[in-house]
Amino acid sequence: MSLEPEDKRPSPARVAIWVVVGGIGVYLLVSGIIGIVSGGS
């Protein structure tokens, strides 16, 4: 269903985008958990 070429490896640009997006997601998740834990009820 994808229009990817026969090479299964993603391009470096796509990897960089996913690393940035993943890093932001992890940061928001961790900061939210820390906020819940430190903020208390």
C-alpha positions, 0 to 999 in steps of 0.5 A: 500500500506504500509507495516506498522503493524496493529499498526497505531502509528509510531515508536519513531525512525521514529518520531525522524527522522521526528522531525529532518527533520522538524526542519531543513526544518523550520530553512531553510525556516525561515532563507530564509524568514529572509534573503529575508526580511532583505536583501531587493531587 
